[in-house]
């Protein structure tokens, strides 16, 4: 397959030319005319497929056991992700869904590819602006082992608050088994956070959100995340969770290759403005800006995909698309061990890419050389049954 495009975002810059795919791989990227052309994307852009490492659901599909735990739900979720330019995913899922996600991950699905499972918790210390401490279970190494067993070798990331009792034991237990640990929903100050990074934490979850902030006399957990040169920082770039100005500060503190763009999407991503029940005890409100808020005003995940964040960084912060694309694709691929085969457009790598419009909409998404989304064909992606069940009365 040969695709013609004037703006192909490669690892080495933007190419005006041709992208040739053979099987699952990129065979050639060239400025020299070759043919016949199978897809003419001259008026659009081609970017590497997005790797979203923090995503609870999208388009009416949820990685929450209270909503669904069947295989069809996971497959619909993967298709929904493809409609947003995502070709690789760490589903951020509840424990009960681990076995079904592990099973589906072994299939060739018509959507994003599951690279592994991300467990955000359950050992969290919910703090921060408008946060409510709902308590947490005691850390149990037996439960961590049960998580590993249920994931059948696919558990890649576990987030926890390092100030909790026995957190050090949990960090050691997980890292010894090749599982990354994230600094997540924590009330740590600067020194305690730095100590946690030295003990083995290598990722910071939705950096700036649900952690102690920066004060000119107290740097807080956020200060530690930005000043530590080794830890990798997740960032939500919807400009709702983190302001434009704070993102600018972040990018001045550390090299771009230490940041990973995430969506932190919830199942309501793509849903109309309204009120929805995540479970029987928790309602959220989606407003016209895309905020997802509980009744107390606490942010409860995002409704904007990574592709929207790419738009913000390019158009609002005026960063080069090549730089932003790496934060959305290559950087997370390198962190989670697939950077040699995924994350950028380079000869010999997997043919994971997205054709996008100038308004940052995914038009066609390809996973390992196979088209898994086409906006002209896949016109009914959202799970309507979700609205019927989850809309608050």
TORFI-279518 format. One record per residue: residue in one letter; z, y, x of N, C-alpha, C in turn. Coordinates in steps of 0.1 Angstrom, whole numbers, padded with zeros to 4 digits, always signed. Layout:
N
AZYXZYXZYX
...
//
This chain:
393
X+0000-0012+0008+0000+0000+0000+0000+0012+0009
X-0008+0022+0005-0009+0035+0013-0007+0046+0003
X+0003+0055+0007+0006+0066-0001+0003+0079+0007
X-0004+0088+0001-0007+0101+0007+0002+0112+0002
X+0007+0120+0012+0017+0130+0008+0017+0141+0019
X+0018+0153+0016+0018+0164+0025+0032+0166+0031
X+0043+0161+0025+0056+0163+0030+0064+0150+0030
X+0062+0142+0040+0070+0130+0042+0081+0132+0051
X+0094+0131+0046+0105+0134+0054+0109+0122+0062
X+0105+0122+0075+0108+0111+0084+0120+0114+0093
X+0124+0104+0101+0135+0106+0110+0133+0117+0120
X+0120+0119+0123+0116+0128+0133+0110+0141+0128
X+0111+0144+0115+0106+0156+0110+0097+0153+0098
X+0091+0164+0093+0082+0163+0081+0068+0161+0085
X+0061+0151+0079+0048+0147+0083+0038+0149+0071
X+0027+0155+0074+0016+0157+0064+0006+0146+0067
X+0007+0135+0059-0002+0124+0062-0001+0112+0052
X+0001+0101+0058+0001+0088+0051+0012+0079+0054
X+0018+0073+0044+0028+0063+0046+0023+0049+0042
X+0022+0040+0051+0016+0027+0048+0027+0016+0048
X+0027+0009+0037+0037-0002+0035+0031-0016+0035
X+0037-0025+0042+0032-0038+0043+0044-0048+0040
X+0044-0054+0028+0055-0063+0024+0067-0054+0021
X+0078-0057+0028+0090-0049+0025+0092-0038+0035
X+0083-0036+0045+0085-0028+0056+0075-0016+0057
X+0079-0006+0064+0070+0005+0067+0062+0001+0079
X+0049+0001+0077+0040-0004+0088+0035+0008+0096
X+0033+0020+0090+0027+0031+0097+0030+0044+0090
X+0033+0054+0098+0033+0068+0093+0024+0076+0102
X+0014+0082+0096+0003+0088+0104-0002+0100+0098
X-0007+0109+0106-0014+0121+0101-0029+0118+0100
X-0034+0108+0106-0048+0104+0106-0052+0098+0092
X-0063+0101+0087-0067+0097+0074-0070+0082+0074
X-0063+0075+0065-0065+0060+0063-0067+0058+0048
X-0072+0046+0045-0075+0044+0031-0078+0029+0029
X-0081+0026+0016-0080+0035+0004-0066+0038+0001
X-0064+0050-0005-0051+0055-0009-0047+0049-0023
X-0035+0043-0023-0030+0036-0036-0023+0046-0045
X-0015+0055-0038-0007+0065-0045-0010+0079-0039
X-0014+0088-0047-0016+0102-0042-0004+0110-0046
X+0005+0113-0037+0017+0121-0040+0016+0134-0032
X+0004+0139-0031+0001+0151-0022+0010+0163-0027
X+0012+0165-0040+0018+0176-0045+0034+0175-0046
X+0038+0163-0041+0053+0160-0042+0058+0159-0028
X+0071+0154-0027+0077+0151-0014+0082+0136-0014
X+0082+0130-0003+0088+0117-0001+0100+0118+0008
X+0111+0113+0003+0124+0113+0011+0129+0098+0012
X+0137+0095+0022+0143+0082+0022+0151+0079+0010
X+0152+0067+0006+0161+0063-0005+0175+0067-0002
X+0182+0071-0013+0196+0076-0011+0205+0064-0011
X+0215+0065-0003+0226+0055-0002+0239+0061-0007
X+0242+0058-0020+0254+0064-0026+0266+0055-0024
X+0276+0058-0016+0287+0049-0013+0299+0051-0022
X+0298+0061-0032+0310+0063-0040+0304+0066-0054
X+0304+0056-0063+0298+0058-0076+0304+0048-0086
X+0310+0054-0096+0317+0046-0106+0309+0042-0118
X+0297+0047-0119+0288+0044-0130+0278+0055-0132
X+0268+0052-0140+0258+0063-0144+0250+0058-0155
X+0244+0068-0162+0234+0065-0173+0240+0056-0184
X+0253+0057-0186+0259+0049-0197+0263+0035-0192
X+0263+0032-0179+0267+0020-0174+0279+0022-0165
X+0289+0013-0166+0302+0016-0160+0306+0004-0151
X+0313+0008-0140+0319-0002-0131+0334-0003-0134
X+0337-0002-0147+0350-0003-0152+0351-0015-0162
X+0362-0023-0160+0363-0035-0168+0366-0032-0182
X+0371-0020-0185+0374-0017-0199+0361-0014-0207
X+0350-0012-0200+0337-0010-0207+0329-0022-0207
X+0327-0029-0196+0319-0041-0196+0321-0048-0183
X+0320-0061-0183+0320-0069-0171+0309-0079-0170
X+0298-0077-0178+0287-0087-0178+0277-0083-0168
X+0268-0093-0164+0258-0091-0155+0247-0081-0159
X+0244-0080-0172+0235-0071-0177+0239-0057-0175
X+0252-0054-0176+0257-0041-0174+0255-0037-0159
X+0257-0046-0150+0255-0043-0136+0240-0040-0133
X+0231-0048-0139+0217-0047-0137+0212-0033-0143
X+0217-0030-0154+0214-0017-0160+0218-0005-0152
X+0230-0007-0146+0235+0003-0137+0226+0005-0125
X+0221-0006-0119+0213-0005-0107+0199+0002-0111
X+0194-0001-0123+0182+0006-0127+0185+0021-0129
X+0196+0024-0135+0199+0038-0137+0200+0046-0124
X+0206+0039-0114+0206+0045-0101+0193+0048-0095
X+0184+0038-0097+0170+0040-0092+0163+0052-0098
X+0167+0055-0111+0161+0066-0117+0165+0080-0111
X+0176+0079-0103+0181+0091-0096+0179+0090-0081
X+0169+0082-0077+0165+0081-0063+0174+0073-0054
X+0183+0065-0060+0193+0057-0052+0187+0043-0049
X+0186+0039-0037+0180+0026-0033+0191+0017-0028
X+0202+0022-0024+0213+0014-0019+0226+0020-0024
X+0236+0011-0027+0248+0015-0034+0260+0006-0030
X+0271+0013-0029+0284+0006-0029+0290+0009-0043
X+0289+0000-0053+0295+0002-0065+0310+0004-0064
X+0316+0015-0069+0330+0018-0068+0336+0012-0081
X+0341+0000-0079+0344-0008-0091+0358-0013-0092
X+0362-0016-0104+0375-0022-0106+0375-0036-0102
X+0387-0041-0098+0389-0054-0093+0382-0065-0102
X+0384-0064-0115+0379-0074-0124+0364-0076-0123
X+0357-0066-0119+0342-0067-0118+0337-0072-0105
X+0346-0074-0095+0341-0079-0082+0332-0091-0083
X+0337-0102-0090+0329-0114-0090+0315-0112-0095
X+0313-0105-0106+0300-0103-0112+0291-0094-0103
X+0297-0084-0097+0289-0076-0087+0285-0084-0076
X+0294-0093-0070+0290-0101-0059+0279-0111-0063
X+0279-0116-0075+0268-0125-0080+0255-0118-0081
X+0255-0106-0087+0243-0098-0089+0237-0093-0076
X+0246-0091-0066+0241-0086-0053+0232-0096-0046
X+0233-0108-0049+0224-0119-0043+0211-0119-0049
X+0208-0112-0060+0195-0112-0067+0186-0101-0062
X+0173-0103-0065+0163-0092-0063+0162-0085-0076
X+0169-0074-0077+0170-0067-0090+0160-0055-0090
X+0158-0051-0103+0148-0040-0105+0156-0027-0105
X+0162-0024-0093+0169-0011-0091+0175-0010-0077
X+0186-0003-0076+0192-0001-0063+0197-0014-0057
X+0198-0015-0044+0203-0027-0038+0218-0026-0035
X+0226-0036-0038+0240-0036-0036+0243-0039-0021
X+0248-0030-0014+0252-0032+0000+0266-0038+0002
X+0274-0035-0008+0288-0040-0007+0296-0033-0019
X+0309-0036-0019+0317-0031-0030+0327-0021-0024
X+0330-0010-0031+0340+0000-0027+0351+0000-0037
X+0363-0002-0033+0375-0002-0041+0383+0011-0039
X+0382+0020-0048+0390+0033-0047+0404+0030-0052
X+0413+0025-0044+0426+0021-0048+0428+0006-0048
X+0438+0001-0055+0447+0008-0065+0458+0016-0059
X+0459+0017-0046+0471+0023-0039+0469+0038-0036
X+0470+0046-0047+0467+0060-0046+0479+0068-0049
X+0479+0081-0044+0489+0090-0047+0483+0103-0053
X+0481+0103-0066+0473+0114-0072+0480+0127-0071
X+0474+0136-0064+0480+0149-0062+0469+0160-0062
X+0472+0172-0060+0462+0182-0059+0461+0191-0071
X+0451+0199-0072+0450+0209-0083+0449+0202-0097
X+0459+0205-0105+0459+0199-0119+0460+0184-0119
X+0464+0178-0108+0465+0163-0108+0479+0160-0114
X+0479+0148-0120+0491+0143-0126+0495+0129-0119
X+0507+0128-0114+0511+0116-0107+0514+0106-0118
X+0505+0096-0119+0506+0085-0128+0513+0072-0122
X+0518+0074-0110+0524+0062-0103+0514+0053-0097
X+0518+0043-0090+0509+0034-0084+0517+0021-0081
X+0509+0010-0080+0516-0003-0077+0520-0003-0063
X+0530-0012-0060+0534-0014-0046+0523-0021-0039
X+0521-0018-0026+0511-0024-0018+0514-0038-0016
X+0504-0047-0018+0506-0061-0017+0495-0067-0009
X+0498-0073+0002+0488-0080+0011+0481-0092+0003
X+0489-0098-0005+0484-0109-0013+0473-0104-0023
X+0475-0092-0029+0465-0087-0038+0453-0083-0030
X+0455-0077-0018+0443-0073-0010+0435-0086-0006
X+0442-0097-0003+0434-0109-0001+0427-0114-0013
X+0433-0112-0025+0426-0116-0037+0414-0107-0039
X+0415-0095-0036+0403-0086-0037+0392-0091-0028
X+0395-0094-0015+0385-0099-0006+0379-0112-0011
X+0387-0121-0016+0382-0134-0022+0373-0132-0033
X+0377-0123-0043+0369-0120-0055+0355-0114-0051
X+0355-0106-0041+0343-0099-0037+0333-0108-0029
X+0338-0120-0025+0330-0130-0018+0322-0125-0006
X+0329-0117+0002+0323-0112+0014+0316-0099+0013
X+0317-0093+0001+0310-0080-0001+0319-0068-0001
X+0332-0069+0001+0341-0058+0001+0339-0050+0014
X+0335-0037+0013+0331-0029+0024+0341-0018+0027
X+0347-0013+0016+0356-0001+0017+0367-0001+0007
X+0379+0002+0012+0391+0003+0003+0398+0016+0006
X+0400+0024-0004+0407+0037-0003+0421+0036-0007
X+0430+0042+0001+0444+0042-0001+0450+0055+0004
X+0463+0058-0001+0470+0069+0004+0479+0064+0015
X+0477+0069+0027+0485+0063+0039+0499+0066+0039
X+0504+0075+0030+0519+0078+0030+0527+0068+0022
X+0520+0059+0015+0527+0049+0007+0533+0038+0016
X+0544+0033+0011+0551+0022+0018+0542+0010+0021
X+0542+0006+0033+0534-0006+0037+0519-0003+0039
X+0516+0010+0038+0502+0014+0040+0497+0010+0054
X+0505+0011+0064+0501+0007+0078+0498-0007+0078
X+0505-0016+0072+0502-0030+0071+0489-0033+0064
X+0486-0025+0054+0474-0027+0046+0462-0023+0055
X+0463-0012+0062+0452-0007+0071+0449-0017+0081
X+0460-0023+0088+0458-0033+0098+0451-0046+0092
X+0456-0050+0080+0451-0062+0074+0436-0061+0071
X+0432-0049+0065+0418-0048+0061+0409-0046+0073
X+0413-0037+0083+0404-0035+0094+0402-0047+0103
X+0413-0056+0104+0411-0068+0111+0401-0077+0105
X+0398-0075+0092+0388-0083+0085+0375-0076+0083
X+0373-0066+0091+0360-0059+0091+0358-0050+0079
X+0368-0046+0072+0367-0038+0060+0372-0024+0063
X+0364-0014+0061+0368+0000+0063+0379+0005+0053
X+0387+0014+0058+0397+0020+0050+0395+0035+0049
X+0397+0040+0037+0395+0054+0035+0408+0062+0031
X+0408+0074+0035+0419+0083+0032+0417+0089+0018
X+0425+0085+0009+0421+0086-0005+0433+0091-0014
X+0431+0101-0022+0441+0106-0032+0455+0106-0025
X+0456+0115-0015+0468+0115-0006+0475+0129-0006
X+0488+0129-0004+0495+0141-0003+0500+0143+0012
X+0493+0136+0021+0496+0138+0035+0494+0152+0040
X+0503+0156+0049+0500+0168+0057+0491+0165+0069
X+0489+0175+0077+0480+0174+0088+0484+0163+0098
X+0496+0163+0103+0500+0154+0113+0500+0139+0108
X+0504+0138+0096+0505+0124+0090+0490+0119+0088
X+0481+0128+0084+0467+0123+0082+0461+0120+0095
X+0463+0128+0105+0457+0124+0119+0463+0111+0123
X+0476+0109+0121+0482+0096+0125+0475+0084+0118
X+0472+0086+0105+0465+0076+0097+0451+0073+0103
X+0444+0083+0107+0431+0081+0113+0432+0072+0126
X+0443+0075+0134+0445+0068+0146+0448+0053+0143
X+0454+0051+0132+0458+0037+0128+0447+0029+0123
X+0435+0035+0120+0424+0027+0116+0416+0033+0104
X+0420+0043+0098+0412+0049+0087+0400+0056+0093
X+0388+0053+0087+0376+0059+0093+0367+0067+0083
X+0372+0068+0071+0364+0075+0060+0374+0084+0053
X+0370+0096+0048+0378+0104+0040+0371+0105+0026
X+0378+0101+0016+0372+0100+0002+0370+0114-0004
X+0358+0117-0010+0355+0130-0016+0363+0141-0009
X+0360+0144+0003+0367+0153+0012+0369+0167+0005
X+0382+0171+0005+0387+0183-0001+0393+0181-0015
X+0388+0171-0022+0393+0168-0035+0405+0158-0035
X+0415+0161-0042+0427+0152-0044+0433+0150-0030
X+0435+0161-0022+0443+0160-0010+0449+0174-0007
X+0459+0175+0001+0465+0188+0004+0455+0197+0011
X+0454+0209+0007+0444+0218+0012+0449+0226+0024
X+0440+0235+0029+0442+0243+0041+0449+0256+0037
X+0460+0258+0044+0467+0271+0044+0467+0276+0058
X+0468+0289+0060+0467+0294+0074+0479+0291+0083
X+0490+0286+0077+0501+0280+0085+0503+0265+0083
X+0496+0259+0074+0497+0245+0071+0483+0240+0069
X+0477+0232+0078+0463+0228+0077+0461+0217+0067
X+0471+0210+0063+0470+0200+0053+0461+0188+0056
X+0460+0179+0046+0451+0168+0048+0436+0172+0050
X+0432+0182+0043+0418+0186+0045+0416+0191+0059
X+0425+0199+0065+0423+0203+0078+0422+0192+0088
X+0429+0181+0086+0428+0169+0094+0414+0163+0093
X+0410+0162+0081+0396+0156+0078+0385+0164+0086
X+0387+0177+0086+0376+0185+0092+0377+0187+0107
X+0390+0185+0113+0392+0187+0127+0391+0174+0135
X+0394+0163+0128+0393+0150+0135+0378+0147+0138
X+0374+0145+0151+0360+0143+0154+0354+0130+0151
X+0363+0120+0148+0358+0106+0146+0356+0102+0131
X+0365+0107+0123+0365+0102+0109+0352+0107+0102
X+0347+0099+0093+0335+0102+0085+0338+0108+0071
X+0332+0119+0068+0336+0126+0055+0327+0124+0044
X+0331+0118+0033+0324+0119+0020+0324+0133+0015
X+0313+0138+0009+0314+0151+0002+0306+0150-0011
X+0311+0156-0021+0304+0158-0034+0298+0172-0033
X+0285+0173-0035+0278+0185-0034+0272+0191-0047
X+0280+0188-0058+0275+0194-0071+0279+0208-0073
X+0286+0214-0063+0291+0228-0063+0301+0230-0074
X+0306+0219-0080+0317+0220-0090+0330+0215-0083
X+0329+0204-0076+0341+0199-0069+0344+0206-0057
X+0334+0211-0049+0337+0219-0037+0327+0231-0038
X+0333+0243-0035+0325+0255-0036+0315+0256-0025
X+0305+0264-0027+0294+0266-0017+0300+0271-0004
X+0310+0280-0005+0316+0286+0007+0324+0275+0015
X+0331+0267+0008+0339+0256+0015+0329+0246+0022
X+0318+0243+0015+0308+0234+0022+0303+0241+0035
X+0301+0254+0034+0296+0261+0046+0307+0260+0057
X+0319+0261+0054+0330+0260+0064+0330+0245+0070
X+0329+0236+0061+0329+0222+0065+0318+0219+0076
X+0306+0224+0073+0294+0222+0082+0295+0229+0095
X+0304+0239+0095+0307+0246+0108+0317+0239+0116
X+0325+0231+0110+0336+0224+0116+0332+0211+0124
X+0322+0204+0118+0318+0191+0124+0303+0190+0124
X+0298+0181+0132+0283+0178+0132+0279+0172+0118
X+0266+0175+0114+0261+0170+0102+0262+0154+0101
X+0261+0148+0112+0261+0133+0112+0274+0127+0108
X+0285+0135+0107+0298+0129+0102+0300+0131+0087
X+0290+0136+0080+0291+0138+0066+0282+0128+0058
X+0287+0123+0047+0280+0114+0038+0280+0120+0024
X+0269+0123+0019+0268+0128+0005+0271+0117-0005
X+0279+0120-0015+0282+0110-0025+0281+0117-0039
X+0279+0109-0049+0279+0115-0063+0293+0115-0069
X+0301+0104-0067+0313+0102-0074+0310+0102-0089
X+0298+0097-0093+0294+0097-0107+0303+0088-0115
X+0305+0092-0128+0311+0084-0138+0301+0079-0148
X+0304+0070-0157+0294+0065-0166+0287+0075-0174
X+0294+0087-0177+0288+0097-0185+0277+0105-0178
X+0274+0102-0165+0263+0109-0158+0250+0106-0166
X+0244+0117-0170+0232+0116-0178+0234+0117-0193
X+0247+0117-0197+0250+0118-0211+0250+0132-0217
X+0248+0134-0230+0248+0148-0235+0262+0154-0234
X+0263+0167-0235+0276+0174-0236+0284+0168-0247
X+0297+0166-0244+0305+0160-0255+0318+0155-0249
X+0325+0148-0258+0338+0142-0255+0337+0127-0255
X+0342+0120-0245+0341+0106-0244+0354+0099-0240
X+0355+0087-0244+0367+0079-0241+0364+0069-0230
X+0370+0071-0218+0368+0062-0207+0375+0049-0210
X+0387+0050-0216+0394+0039-0221+0402+0044-0233
X+0411+0035-0239+0418+0039-0251+0428+0051-0249
X+0432+0053-0236+0442+0063-0233+0436+0075-0226
X+0423+0075-0222+0418+0086-0214+0405+0092-0220
X+0406+0104-0224+0393+0111-0229+0389+0121-0218
X+0376+0123-0217+0370+0133-0208+0360+0141-0216
X+0359+0153-0211+0350+0163-0217+0339+0167-0208
X+0326+0166-0212+0315+0170-0204+0310+0183-0209
X+0310+0193-0200+0305+0207-0205+0291+0210-0201
X+0287+0222-0204+0273+0226-0201+0270+0227-0186
X+0280+0229-0178+0278+0230-0163+0278+0216-0157
X+0282+0206-0164+0283+0192-0159+0297+0188-0154
X+0307+0197-0157+0321+0193-0154+0325+0181-0162
X+0332+0172-0156+0338+0161-0163+0354+0163-0162
X+0360+0167-0173+0374+0171-0172+0382+0163-0182
X+0395+0160-0178+0404+0155-0188+0409+0166-0197
X+0417+0163-0207+0422+0173-0216+0432+0182-0208
X+0438+0178-0197+0447+0186-0189+0439+0195-0179
X+0425+0194-0179+0417+0202-0170+0415+0196-0156
X+0419+0183-0154+0417+0177-0141+0403+0172-0140
X+0397+0174-0129+0384+0169-0126+0385+0153-0126
X+0375+0147-0132+0376+0132-0133+0362+0126-0130
X+0358+0129-0118+0345+0124-0113+0334+0134-0117
X+0322+0131-0112+0310+0140-0114+0300+0134-0123
X+0292+0143-0129+0281+0138-0137+0267+0141-0131
X+0267+0146-0119+0255+0150-0112+0252+0140-0100
X+0240+0135-0099+0236+0126-0089+0235+0132-0075
X+0234+0124-0065+0233+0129-0051+0220+0138-0050
X+0210+0134-0057+0197+0142-0057+0200+0156-0061
X+0209+0159-0070+0212+0172-0074+0219+0179-0063
X+0228+0172-0056+0235+0177-0044+0225+0181-0033
X+0215+0172-0031+0204+0176-0021+0198+0189-0025
X+0195+0191-0037+0189+0203-0042+0198+0215-0039
X+0211+0214-0041+0220+0224-0038+0221+0228-0023
X+0221+0218-0015+0222+0221-0001+0210+0227+0005
X+0198+0223-0001+0185+0229+0004+0183+0243-0002
X+0185+0244-0015+0182+0257-0021+0193+0267-0021
X+0205+0263-0022+0216+0273-0022+0222+0275-0008
X+0224+0265+0000+0229+0267+0013+0218+0268+0024
X+0206+0267+0020+0194+0269+0028+0194+0260+0041
X+0198+0247+0039+0198+0237+0050+0184+0230+0050
X+0179+0226+0061+0166+0219+0061+0167+0206+0054
X+0157+0202+0046+0157+0190+0039+0159+0178+0048
X+0153+0179+0060+0155+0168+0070+0170+0165+0073
X+0177+0176+0074+0191+0175+0077+0199+0169+0066
X+0196+0174+0054+0203+0170+0042+0200+0156+0039
X+0188+0152+0040+0184+0138+0038+0192+0128+0046
X+0194+0132+0059+0202+0123+0067+0216+0121+0062
X+0222+0132+0056+0236+0131+0051+0236+0122+0038
X+0225+0121+0031+0224+0113+0019+0219+0099+0021
X+0214+0096+0033+0207+0083+0035+0211+0077+0049
X+0207+0083+0060+0209+0076+0073+0223+0076+0077
X+0231+0086+0075+0245+0086+0079+0253+0075+0073
X+0253+0074+0059+0260+0063+0053+0255+0049+0058
X+0242+0048+0060+0236+0035+0064+0242+0031+0078
X+0243+0041+0087+0249+0038+0100+0264+0035+0099
X+0271+0042+0090+0286+0039+0089+0288+0024+0084
X+0279+0020+0074+0282+0007+0068+0273-0004+0073
X+0267-0002+0085+0261-0012+0093+0247-0016+0090
X+0240-0008+0082+0226-0011+0079+0216+0000+0084
X+0221+0008+0093+0212+0019+0098+0200+0014+0106
X+0201+0002+0111+0189-0003+0119+0177-0006+0110
X+0180-0009+0097+0169-0013+0088+0167-0003+0076
X+0177+0005+0073+0176+0014+0062+0180+0028+0065
X+0178+0037+0056+0183+0051+0057+0174+0061+0062
X+0162+0058+0067+0152+0067+0072+0138+0061+0071
X+0128+0070+0071+0115+0066+0071+0110+0065+0086
X+0109+0052+0090+0105+0050+0104+0098+0036+0104
X+0088+0035+0113+0080+0022+0114+0090+0011+0117
X+0088+0000+0109+0096-0012+0111+0108-0013+0102
X+0112-0001+0096+0124-0001+0087+0120-0006+0073
X+0130-0009+0065+0127-0012+0051+0121+0000+0044
X+0111-0004+0035+0104+0007+0028+0112+0011+0015
X+0123+0018+0018+0131+0024+0008+0129+0039+0007
X+0123+0044-0003+0119+0058-0004+0117+0063-0018
X+0117+0076-0020+0116+0082-0033+0106+0093-0033
X+0097+0093-0043+0088+0104-0045+0095+0114-0054
X+0097+0126-0050+0104+0136-0058+0096+0148-0061
X+0099+0155-0072+0092+0167-0075+0098+0179-0068
X+0092+0190-0069+0098+0202-0063+0111+0207-0070
X+0114+0202-0082+0126+0205-0088+0136+0193-0087
X+0134+0185-0076+0143+0174-0072+0146+0164-0083
X+0135+0160-0090+0136+0149-0099+0129+0136-0093
X+0135+0125-0094+0129+0113-0089+0117+0109-0098
X+0106+0108-0092+0094+0104-0100+0091+0089-0098
X+0092+0084-0086+0090+0070-0083+0100+0066-0072
X+0107+0054-0074+0116+0050-0064+0112+0036-0060
X+0112+0034-0046+0108+0021-0041+0119+0015-0032
X+0122+0002-0035+0132-0005-0027+0125-0017-0020
X+0126-0016-0007+0120-0027+0002+0105-0029-0003
X+0098-0018-0004+0084-0019-0007+0080-0021-0022
X+0090-0024-0030+0087-0026-0044+0091-0015-0053
X+0082-0010-0062+0086+0001-0071+0096-0004-0081
X+0107+0003-0081+0118-0001-0090+0121+0009-0101
X+0114+0021-0100+0115+0031-0110+0102+0039-0110
X+0097+0042-0122+0086+0051-0124+0088+0059-0137
X+0089+0072-0135+0093+0081-0146+0083+0081-0158
X+0071+0077-0155+0061+0076-0166+0062+0063-0174
X+0068+0053-0168+0070+0040-0174+0084+0038-0179
X+0094+0040-0171+0108+0038-0174+0113+0050-0181
X+0110+0051-0194+0114+0063-0201+0127+0062-0209
X+0132+0050-0210+0145+0048-0218+0155+0041-0209
X+0161+0049-0200+0170+0044-0190+0184+0044-0195
X+0188+0055-0202+0202+0056-0206+0206+0045-0216
X+0218+0040-0214+0224+0030-0223+0230+0036-0236
X+0221+0036-0246+0225+0042-0258+0238+0036-0265
X+0239+0023-0262+0251+0016-0268+0264+0022-0262
X+0263+0027-0250+0275+0034-0245+0280+0046-0253
X+0270+0054-0257+0274+0065-0266+0280+0061-0279
X+0274+0050-0285+0279+0045-0297+0294+0041-0296
X+0298+0035-0285+0311+0030-0283+0321+0040-0278
X+0316+0048-0268+0325+0057-0260+0327+0071-0265
X+0318+0075-0274+0319+0089-0279+0332+0090-0287
X+0340+0100-0283+0353+0103-0290+0351+0108-0304
X+0359+0103-0313+0358+0107-0327+0365+0120-0330
//
